[in-house]
Amino acid sequence: MVVIPMNEQPTVIDEKAHDTYLRACALLEERRPIEASQLAAPLEQLDRLPDSFLEMLARAYFNSAQLGRAERVLRRLIEQSPANGWAHRTLARTLARRSADVEAARYHRIADGFGVA
């Protein structure tokens, strides 16, 4: 069992999920986002995930051009942590790649407000 602090309440993640997260991060570092997304996809089914897990999933999906999945995870992350500027910027980039330019501009402005490059 691994306890990961989140906003107000700690989240308990079992060791298998944590190991999956670490292996998927390693795959991303090796520039293998498709394999990382395939490995980590089952994590999405967990009710409460730490921001770091959602960020890793979003990176894997975005970097492997699974834009619908990236958008879904990023919206979940923003709902969970509205002040996550990285999530707003990455959602904006995802929406722009999906040709949703008006909505992308909204999230770019929010990310700008957080000072995210």
Buried (B, 14 or more C-beta within 10 A) or exposed (E): EBEBEBEEEEBEBEEEBBEBBEBBBEBBEEEBBBBBBBBBBEBBEEEEBBBEBBBBBBBBBBBBEBBEBBBBBBBBBBEBBEEBBBBBBBBBBBBBBBEBEEBBEBBBEBBBEEEBE
